[in-house]
Amino acid sequence: MYRILIVDDEKIEREGIKYLLSADQEEKEIFEMSDGRQAWDFLKQEKVDLLLTDIKMPHMDGLELVRRAREKQPNLKIVIFSGYGDFSFAQEAIRYGVTDYILKPVDPEQFEKTIQRAEQEIALERNKRRKESKEKDFLNQYFLQSYLYSGSKKILEEAEEMIALEEWNKWHCAVMIETGTDFFDSDKEVLGDEIFRELRREFFYLNLNGRQSVLLFQDRYCDYTLVAKNIYLYLKKKYPVKFHLAVSRKFESYEELPVIMEQLEQLMEEKFYHPDQHIFGWEEEEEKTAPGDVQDSRLMQKIAEDVSRKDMGQLWNHFRCLCEKYKDNLQFSAMYIKFVFSNVIQELFAENQFGGEHKLEKEVQRLYNCSNISQILEVTEENIKEYENFLNRSMSESRNEVAAVKNYIYQNYKEDLNLETLAEKVYLSSGYLSFIFKRETGMNLNRFIRVVRMEKAKELLCGTNMKVAQVSEEVGFANVSYFCRSFREYYGSSPESYRKGTGEDEEHFAKD
């Protein structure tokens, strides 16, 4: 994939260049700007592989753009376009390190050869950087693993001669991943890249052995329990292997790494005592924080519960807590803020009937394309509103299911009724049935069942000669004492007193 920026004040020229580029089979992402100033603003924010620019343009000419672009991105390949009358400008541009120049009007054959040369140079430099990066990673992994387990200063002295140890000081948290099988023996080469694509966060990946790996993260201001949760959910979804993750405390210096390693291994021991838990964090003394300074993982847990319960009121409250925390806070990186709010959107799409995987990817990508916090909040709020509308539509579409459940209760109140059984009758999840039933009837399902049974008990007491014990059994109560207590709580008197119409709380039912 090549990223190419075309800069020309003539739209027809830009369209012609894009057309010629389309003949090339190489996959590419193309951007276009109409003048040098726009292009320079873009290059300050984005990296590209190849810059194709005209020389004469308003606001900032091609020569000034080339000069600034070369300072900002030294490895950038640059091709300039010039007319015959601008040839002296093209010669001057060569001093700024342009890769090549093309005379206008553009000859397609010359253009193709020029672009191919540029792409070949880009590929050669990428391979060279990739090879250097692999060698650097190997040395880092070798020395780091030795130091983690030994804590030896001699190891550090040897490492300092071959790698930049100050890079290690950029790490501030570690997450260990462990399995019960030799999973990492077969997947360690690709797993780091997979997790990177899922998290969109930089980290250093270190495989310790066939069953353990460690990720070392740089961001100081980050809730890594939330990060670990995302890693776990991704791994659980993709691999049929049982995973456990341990999250270290924050640390400042690489000299703390051997101690951090010991702590991570201690945390992993907790899995034997908490078999249902998969993420373990180091318990530190909680500092006093402002009301809005709540851990992101806790807020996300609450938001997940809100979605599960279809509780829009609480969902909006917890979303506003996140908004208050981040809207004016400059200590968090833009990428981390996007990561946090993308989790909110993912929680909404955890509702199987809402949206779909393709739309989820589109909305998450839309959020990551935002350029400021206002846009991030706007995209997230739009998704919450759409989710709320979905619930309202589902409410109107689900009245038949609610009616069916009510009818079943009316006909079978004597049975052992519970939410799970009734949900199965109408092919809904328990949580969703609970939500729509309360919205439609104004009461939860358990209370509705009780009301039906109490109303039927009243009819039987007043319209038949059945004994209290028989009435109790008839309306679904196995325990007579419990029935009488429930009846008294509901009607204010015992079943026998109610039958006699005295309203007195007498214990005649004991005689029955």
C-alpha positions as CSV (number, residue, x, y, z in Angstrom):
1,M,0.0,0.0,0.0
2,Y,1.4,3.4,-1.1
3,R,0.1,6.7,0.1
4,I,0.3,9.4,-2.6
5,L,-0.4,13.1,-2.4
6,I,-1.2,15.0,-5.6
7,V,-0.9,18.8,-5.4
8,D,-2.1,20.9,-8.4
9,D,-4.4,24.0,-8.6
10,E,-6.0,22.7,-11.7
11,K,-8.6,20.0,-11.0
12,I,-8.4,18.6,-14.5
13,E,-4.7,18.0,-14.0
14,R,-5.3,16.2,-10.7
15,E,-7.9,14.0,-12.4
16,G,-5.5,13.2,-15.2
17,I,-2.8,12.2,-12.7
18,K,-5.2,10.0,-10.8
19,Y,-6.3,8.3,-14.0
20,L,-2.7,7.5,-14.9
21,L,-2.0,6.2,-11.4
22,S,-5.1,3.9,-11.7
23,A,-3.3,2.0,-14.5
24,D,-0.7,0.9,-12.0
25,Q,-1.6,-2.4,-10.3
26,E,0.0,-1.5,-7.0
27,E,-2.5,-0.8,-4.2
28,K,-2.5,2.8,-3.2
29,E,-4.3,5.5,-1.2
30,I,-4.5,8.8,-3.0
31,F,-5.0,12.3,-1.5
32,E,-5.3,15.5,-3.4
33,M,-4.9,19.2,-2.6
34,S,-5.4,22.3,-4.7
35,D,-2.5,24.4,-3.4
36,G,0.8,24.2,-1.5
37,R,-0.6,25.6,1.8
38,Q,-3.3,22.9,2.0
39,A,-0.7,20.3,1.2
40,W,1.7,21.5,3.8
41,D,-1.1,21.5,6.5
42,F,-1.9,17.9,5.4
43,L,1.8,16.8,5.5
44,K,2.2,18.2,9.1
45,Q,-0.4,15.6,10.2
46,E,-0.1,12.7,7.8
47,K,2.7,10.7,6.4
48,V,2.8,9.8,2.7
49,D,5.2,7.8,0.5
50,L,5.1,9.9,-2.6
51,L,4.4,13.6,-3.3
52,L,3.4,14.7,-6.8
53,T,3.3,18.4,-7.1
54,D,3.1,21.2,-9.6
55,I,5.5,24.1,-9.2
56,K,3.4,27.2,-9.9
57,M,0.4,27.4,-7.4
58,P,-1.3,30.0,-5.3
59,H,-0.6,30.6,-1.6
60,M,2.5,28.4,-1.5
61,D,4.4,27.4,-4.6
62,G,5.8,23.9,-5.3
63,L,9.4,24.8,-4.4
64,E,8.5,26.0,-0.9
65,L,6.3,23.0,-0.4
66,V,9.1,20.7,-1.4
67,R,11.5,22.4,0.9
68,R,9.2,22.1,3.9
69,A,8.1,18.6,3.1
70,R,11.7,17.4,2.8
71,E,12.4,18.8,6.3
72,K,9.3,17.2,7.8
73,Q,9.6,13.8,6.1
74,P,13.2,13.1,5.0
75,N,12.4,9.8,3.3
76,L,9.5,11.2,1.3
77,K,9.8,10.6,-2.5
78,I,9.0,13.7,-4.5
79,V,8.1,14.1,-8.2
80,I,7.5,17.7,-9.5
81,F,5.6,18.7,-12.7
82,S,6.8,21.7,-14.7
83,G,6.2,23.3,-18.0
84,Y,9.1,24.1,-20.4
85,G,9.2,27.6,-19.2
86,D,9.6,26.5,-15.6
87,F,12.6,24.3,-16.2
88,S,14.9,26.5,-14.2
89,F,12.5,26.0,-11.2
90,A,12.7,22.3,-11.7
91,Q,16.5,22.4,-11.6
92,E,16.3,24.4,-8.4
93,A,14.0,21.9,-6.8
94,I,16.6,19.2,-7.4
95,R,18.6,20.9,-4.7
96,Y,15.9,20.0,-2.2
97,G,16.2,16.3,-3.0
98,V,13.3,15.7,-5.5
99,T,13.3,12.2,-6.8
100,D,12.4,13.2,-10.4
101,Y,10.5,15.7,-12.5
102,I,8.0,15.4,-15.3
103,L,7.4,18.0,-18.0
104,K,3.9,19.1,-18.9
105,P,2.0,18.2,-20.8
106,V,2.5,14.8,-19.1
107,D,3.6,11.9,-21.4
108,P,1.9,8.7,-20.1
109,E,4.8,6.5,-20.9
110,Q,7.3,8.8,-19.1
111,F,4.9,9.1,-16.2
112,E,4.6,5.3,-15.8
113,K,8.4,4.9,-15.8
114,T,8.9,7.7,-13.3
115,I,6.2,6.3,-10.9
116,Q,7.7,2.8,-11.2
117,R,11.2,4.1,-10.3
118,A,9.7,5.9,-7.3
119,E,7.8,2.8,-6.2
120,Q,10.9,0.6,-6.5
121,E,12.9,3.1,-4.4
122,I,10.1,3.1,-1.8
123,A,10.0,-0.7,-1.7
124,L,13.8,-1.0,-1.3
125,E,13.8,1.5,1.6
126,R,10.9,-0.2,3.2
127,N,12.7,-3.6,3.0
128,K,15.9,-2.0,4.4
129,R,14.0,-0.4,7.3
130,R,12.1,-3.7,7.9
131,K,15.4,-5.6,8.1
132,E,16.9,-3.1,10.5
133,S,13.7,-3.1,12.6
134,K,13.8,-6.9,12.9
135,E,17.5,-6.9,13.9
136,K,16.7,-4.2,16.5
137,D,13.7,-6.2,17.8
138,F,15.8,-9.3,18.1
139,L,18.4,-7.6,20.2
140,N,15.8,-5.9,22.3
141,Q,14.0,-9.2,22.9
142,Y,17.3,-11.0,23.7
143,F,18.5,-8.5,26.3
144,L,15.1,-7.7,27.7
145,Q,14.3,-11.3,28.4
146,S,17.7,-11.9,30.0
147,Y,17.2,-8.8,32.2
148,L,13.6,-9.5,33.2
149,Y,14.6,-12.8,34.8
150,S,18.1,-11.9,36.1
151,G,18.0,-8.2,36.9
152,S,21.7,-8.2,36.1
153,K,23.5,-4.9,35.6
154,K,26.0,-6.7,33.5
155,I,23.2,-7.5,31.0
156,L,22.4,-3.8,30.9
157,E,26.0,-2.9,30.3
158,E,26.2,-5.3,27.3
159,A,22.8,-4.1,26.0
160,E,23.9,-0.5,26.1
161,E,26.7,-1.1,23.6
162,M,24.2,-2.5,21.0
163,I,20.8,-0.9,21.6
164,A,19.3,2.4,22.8
165,L,18.3,1.5,26.4
166,E,16.5,4.9,26.7
167,E,13.8,3.4,24.5
168,W,13.0,1.0,27.4
169,N,12.2,4.0,29.6
170,K,9.2,4.8,27.3
171,W,7.4,1.7,28.7
172,H,5.1,2.4,31.7
173,C,2.8,-0.7,32.0
174,A,3.1,-4.4,31.2
175,V,0.3,-6.9,30.3
176,M,1.1,-10.6,30.5
177,I,-0.9,-13.2,28.4
178,E,-0.8,-16.8,29.5
179,T,-2.4,-20.0,28.2
180,G,-2.5,-23.6,29.4
181,T,-1.1,-24.9,26.1
182,D,1.9,-24.2,24.0
183,F,-0.1,-21.7,22.0
184,F,2.6,-19.1,21.5
185,D,4.9,-21.7,19.9
186,S,2.8,-21.6,16.8
187,D,1.3,-18.1,16.9
188,K,3.9,-15.8,18.4
189,E,5.1,-14.5,15.0
190,V,1.7,-13.0,14.0
191,L,-0.1,-12.5,17.4
192,G,1.6,-9.2,18.1
193,D,0.5,-7.8,14.8
194,E,-3.0,-9.1,15.2
195,I,-3.4,-7.4,18.7
196,F,-1.9,-4.2,17.3
197,R,-4.5,-4.1,14.6
198,E,-7.3,-4.7,17.1
199,L,-6.1,-2.2,19.7
200,R,-4.6,0.5,17.4
201,R,-2.1,1.1,20.1
202,E,1.7,0.9,20.0
203,F,3.4,-1.7,22.3
204,F,6.5,-3.9,22.4
205,Y,5.7,-7.6,22.1
206,L,7.9,-10.1,23.9
207,N,7.3,-13.8,23.7
208,L,8.6,-15.4,26.9
209,N,7.9,-19.1,26.2
210,G,5.3,-21.3,24.6
211,R,2.7,-20.3,27.1
212,Q,3.5,-16.7,28.0
213,S,4.0,-13.4,26.3
214,V,4.3,-9.8,27.5
215,L,3.1,-6.5,26.0
216,L,4.9,-3.4,27.1
217,F,2.9,-0.1,26.6
218,Q,4.0,3.5,26.5
219,D,1.0,5.6,27.4
220,R,1.1,6.8,31.0
221,Y,-2.5,8.0,31.1
222,C,-4.4,4.9,30.2
223,D,-6.6,2.4,31.9
224,Y,-4.8,-0.8,31.0
225,T,-7.4,-3.0,32.7
226,L,-9.7,-1.9,29.9
227,V,-7.0,-2.6,27.3
228,A,-6.5,-6.1,28.8
229,K,-10.3,-6.7,28.6
230,N,-10.2,-5.9,24.8
231,I,-7.2,-8.2,24.3
232,Y,-9.0,-11.0,26.1
233,L,-12.2,-10.6,24.2
234,Y,-10.4,-10.6,20.9
235,L,-8.3,-13.7,21.8
236,K,-11.3,-15.5,23.1
237,K,-13.3,-14.8,20.0
238,K,-10.5,-15.9,17.6
239,Y,-8.8,-18.8,19.3
240,P,-10.2,-21.9,21.0
241,V,-7.8,-21.5,23.9
242,K,-8.2,-20.5,27.5
243,F,-6.4,-17.2,28.2
244,H,-5.5,-15.3,31.4
245,L,-4.1,-11.8,31.5
246,A,-2.3,-9.9,34.2
247,V,-1.9,-6.1,34.3
248,S,1.1,-4.6,36.1
249,R,1.2,-1.4,38.1
250,K,2.5,1.7,36.4
251,F,6.3,2.1,36.5
252,E,8.7,4.8,35.5
253,S,12.1,3.1,34.8
254,Y,13.2,0.0,33.0
255,E,15.2,-0.8,36.2
256,E,11.9,-1.8,37.7
257,L,11.2,-4.4,35.0
258,P,12.5,-7.5,36.9
259,V,10.2,-6.6,39.9
260,I,7.3,-6.0,37.5
261,M,7.9,-9.4,36.0
262,E,7.8,-11.0,39.5
263,Q,4.5,-9.2,40.2
264,L,2.9,-10.3,37.0
265,E,3.8,-13.9,37.7
266,Q,2.3,-13.6,41.2
267,L,-0.9,-12.2,39.7
268,M,-1.1,-15.1,37.4
269,E,-1.2,-17.4,40.4
270,E,-4.6,-16.0,41.2
271,K,-6.1,-18.0,38.4
272,F,-5.9,-21.1,40.5
273,Y,-8.1,-19.4,43.2
274,H,-10.5,-17.6,40.9
275,P,-11.2,-20.0,38.0
276,D,-13.9,-17.9,36.5
277,Q,-11.7,-14.8,36.4
278,H,-9.5,-14.1,33.4
279,I,-8.0,-10.6,34.0
280,F,-6.0,-9.8,37.1
281,G,-4.7,-6.4,38.1
282,W,-2.2,-5.2,40.7
283,E,-4.1,-3.8,43.7
284,E,-2.6,-0.5,44.6
285,E,-3.8,1.9,47.2
286,E,-6.5,4.0,45.6
287,E,-5.8,7.7,45.4
288,K,-8.4,10.3,46.1
289,T,-9.8,11.4,42.8
290,A,-12.3,14.0,41.6
291,P,-15.8,12.7,41.1
292,G,-15.4,12.6,37.4
293,D,-12.0,10.9,37.5
294,V,-13.4,7.3,37.4
295,Q,-11.5,4.4,36.0
296,D,-12.4,3.8,32.4
297,S,-12.8,0.1,32.9
298,R,-15.3,0.7,35.6
299,L,-17.3,3.1,33.5
300,M,-17.2,0.7,30.6
301,Q,-18.4,-2.1,32.8
302,K,-21.4,0.1,33.9
303,I,-22.1,1.0,30.2
304,A,-22.0,-2.7,29.3
305,E,-24.5,-3.4,32.1
306,D,-26.7,-0.5,30.9
307,V,-26.8,-1.9,27.4
308,S,-27.5,-5.4,28.7
309,R,-30.4,-4.1,30.8
310,K,-31.6,-1.7,28.1
311,D,-31.4,1.1,30.7
312,M,-31.1,4.3,28.5
313,G,-31.2,6.7,31.4
314,Q,-28.1,5.2,33.0
315,L,-26.4,4.8,29.7
316,W,-26.7,8.5,29.0
317,N,-25.5,9.3,32.5
318,H,-22.4,7.1,32.2
319,F,-21.7,8.5,28.7
320,R,-21.8,12.0,30.1
321,C,-19.3,11.0,32.8
322,L,-16.9,10.0,30.0
323,C,-17.6,13.3,28.2
324,E,-16.9,15.4,31.3
325,K,-13.6,13.5,31.8
326,Y,-12.2,13.9,28.3
327,K,-13.7,17.0,26.7
328,D,-11.2,19.5,28.2
329,N,-8.5,17.1,29.4
330,L,-5.3,17.5,27.5
331,Q,-3.2,14.9,29.3
332,F,-4.7,11.9,27.3
333,S,-3.6,11.2,23.8
334,A,-6.1,11.5,20.9
335,M,-5.6,7.9,20.1
336,Y,-6.5,6.7,23.6
337,I,-9.6,8.9,23.7
338,K,-10.7,7.4,20.4
339,F,-10.0,3.9,21.9
340,V,-12.2,4.6,24.9
341,F,-15.2,5.9,23.0
342,S,-14.9,3.2,20.3
343,N,-15.5,0.8,23.2
344,V,-18.8,2.5,23.9
345,I,-19.8,2.0,20.3
346,Q,-18.7,-1.7,20.5
347,E,-20.8,-2.2,23.6
348,L,-23.9,-0.9,21.7
349,F,-23.3,-3.4,18.9
350,A,-22.9,-6.2,21.4
351,E,-26.7,-6.3,21.2
352,N,-27.1,-8.9,18.4
353,Q,-30.2,-7.4,16.9
354,F,-28.7,-3.9,16.6
355,G,-26.7,-3.1,13.5
356,G,-24.2,-5.7,12.2
357,E,-20.5,-6.4,12.1
358,H,-20.0,-4.5,8.9
359,K,-21.7,-1.4,10.2
360,L,-19.8,-1.7,13.5
361,E,-16.5,-1.6,11.6
362,K,-17.7,1.4,9.6
363,E,-18.7,3.4,12.8
364,V,-15.5,2.6,14.6
365,Q,-13.5,3.7,11.5
366,R,-15.6,6.9,11.4
367,L,-14.7,7.6,15.0
368,Y,-11.0,7.0,14.4
369,N,-11.1,9.4,11.5
370,C,-12.3,12.2,13.8
371,S,-9.8,15.1,14.2
372,N,-10.9,16.5,17.5
373,I,-12.8,15.5,20.7
374,S,-16.0,17.3,19.7
375,Q,-16.3,15.1,16.6
376,I,-15.5,11.9,18.7
377,L,-18.3,12.8,21.1
378,E,-20.7,13.6,18.3
379,V,-20.1,10.2,16.5
380,T,-20.5,8.3,19.8
381,E,-23.7,10.3,20.7
382,E,-25.1,9.6,17.3
383,N,-24.7,5.9,17.8
384,I,-26.3,6.0,21.2
385,K,-29.3,7.9,19.8
386,E,-29.6,5.4,17.0
387,Y,-29.5,2.6,19.6
388,E,-32.2,4.3,21.6
389,N,-34.3,4.6,18.5
390,F,-33.7,0.9,17.8
391,L,-35.0,0.1,21.3
392,N,-38.1,2.2,20.7
393,R,-38.8,0.5,17.4
394,S,-38.2,-2.9,19.0
395,M,-40.7,-1.9,21.7
396,S,-43.5,-1.3,19.2
397,E,-42.5,-4.5,17.2
398,S,-42.4,-6.6,20.4
399,R,-46.0,-6.0,21.6
400,N,-47.0,-9.4,20.1
401,E,-44.3,-11.2,22.1
402,V,-45.4,-9.4,25.3
403,A,-49.1,-10.2,24.6
404,A,-48.1,-13.9,24.1
405,V,-46.2,-14.0,27.4
406,K,-49.1,-12.4,29.2
407,N,-51.6,-14.8,27.7
408,Y,-49.4,-17.7,28.7
409,I,-49.2,-16.5,32.3
410,Y,-53.0,-16.1,32.4
411,Q,-53.4,-19.7,31.2
412,N,-50.6,-21.3,33.2
413,Y,-50.3,-19.3,36.4
414,K,-50.3,-22.6,38.3
415,E,-47.0,-23.6,36.8
416,D,-43.5,-22.8,38.0
417,L,-43.0,-19.7,35.9
418,N,-39.7,-17.8,35.5
419,L,-38.1,-15.4,33.1
420,E,-36.0,-17.9,31.4
421,T,-38.9,-20.3,30.7
422,L,-41.1,-17.5,29.3
423,A,-38.3,-16.1,27.2
424,E,-37.9,-19.5,25.5
425,K,-41.6,-19.5,24.7
426,V,-41.2,-16.4,22.6
427,Y,-37.7,-17.0,21.4
428,L,-36.2,-13.9,23.1
429,S,-33.3,-13.5,25.4
430,S,-34.1,-13.2,29.1
431,G,-32.7,-9.7,29.3
432,Y,-34.6,-8.4,26.3
433,L,-37.9,-9.9,27.4
434,S,-37.5,-8.4,30.8
435,F,-36.9,-5.0,29.2
436,I,-39.8,-5.0,26.7
437,F,-42.2,-6.5,29.2
438,K,-41.6,-3.7,31.7
439,R,-41.8,-1.0,29.1
440,E,-45.1,-2.4,27.8
441,T,-46.8,-3.3,31.1
442,G,-45.2,-0.9,33.5
443,M,-44.1,-3.7,35.8
444,N,-41.4,-6.3,35.8
445,L,-42.3,-9.9,34.9
446,N,-42.1,-11.3,38.4
447,R,-44.4,-8.7,39.8
448,F,-46.9,-9.3,36.9
449,I,-47.0,-13.0,37.7
450,R,-47.6,-12.2,41.3
451,V,-50.5,-9.8,40.4
452,V,-52.1,-12.4,38.2
453,R,-51.9,-15.1,40.9
454,M,-53.2,-12.8,43.6
455,E,-56.2,-11.7,41.5
456,K,-57.0,-15.4,40.7
457,A,-56.6,-16.3,44.4
458,K,-59.1,-13.5,45.3
459,E,-61.6,-15.0,42.7
460,L,-61.2,-18.5,44.2
461,L,-61.6,-17.3,47.8
462,C,-64.7,-15.3,47.0
463,G,-66.3,-17.5,44.4
464,T,-65.7,-21.0,45.7
465,N,-65.6,-23.1,48.8
466,M,-62.0,-24.2,48.2
467,K,-59.8,-24.3,51.3
468,V,-56.9,-21.9,51.6
469,A,-54.4,-24.6,51.0
470,Q,-56.2,-25.7,47.8
471,V,-56.3,-22.1,46.6
472,S,-52.6,-21.8,47.4
473,E,-51.8,-24.8,45.2
474,E,-54.2,-23.7,42.5
475,V,-52.5,-20.4,42.0
476,G,-48.9,-21.8,42.0
477,F,-47.8,-21.6,45.6
478,A,-46.3,-24.8,46.9
479,N,-46.0,-23.4,50.4
480,V,-49.2,-22.4,52.1
481,S,-47.6,-20.1,54.7
482,Y,-45.8,-18.3,52.0
483,F,-49.0,-17.9,50.1
484,C,-50.8,-16.4,53.1
485,R,-48.0,-14.0,53.8
486,S,-47.9,-12.9,50.2
487,F,-51.7,-12.5,50.1
488,R,-51.6,-10.5,53.3
489,E,-48.9,-8.2,51.9
490,Y,-50.9,-7.7,48.8
491,Y,-54.4,-7.3,50.1
492,G,-53.8,-6.2,53.7
493,S,-55.5,-9.2,55.3
494,S,-55.2,-12.9,55.5
495,P,-57.0,-15.1,52.9
496,E,-59.6,-16.3,55.4
497,S,-60.4,-12.8,56.7
498,Y,-60.7,-11.5,53.1
499,R,-63.1,-14.4,52.3
500,K,-65.3,-13.5,55.3
501,G,-65.1,-9.8,54.4
502,T,-64.0,-8.8,57.9
503,G,-60.6,-7.5,56.9
504,E,-59.3,-8.7,60.2
505,D,-56.0,-10.4,60.3
506,E,-57.0,-13.7,61.9
507,E,-55.1,-16.9,61.5
508,H,-58.0,-19.1,60.6
509,F,-56.0,-20.5,57.7
510,A,-54.1,-22.6,60.3
511,K,-57.3,-24.6,60.8
512,D,-57.3,-25.5,57.1
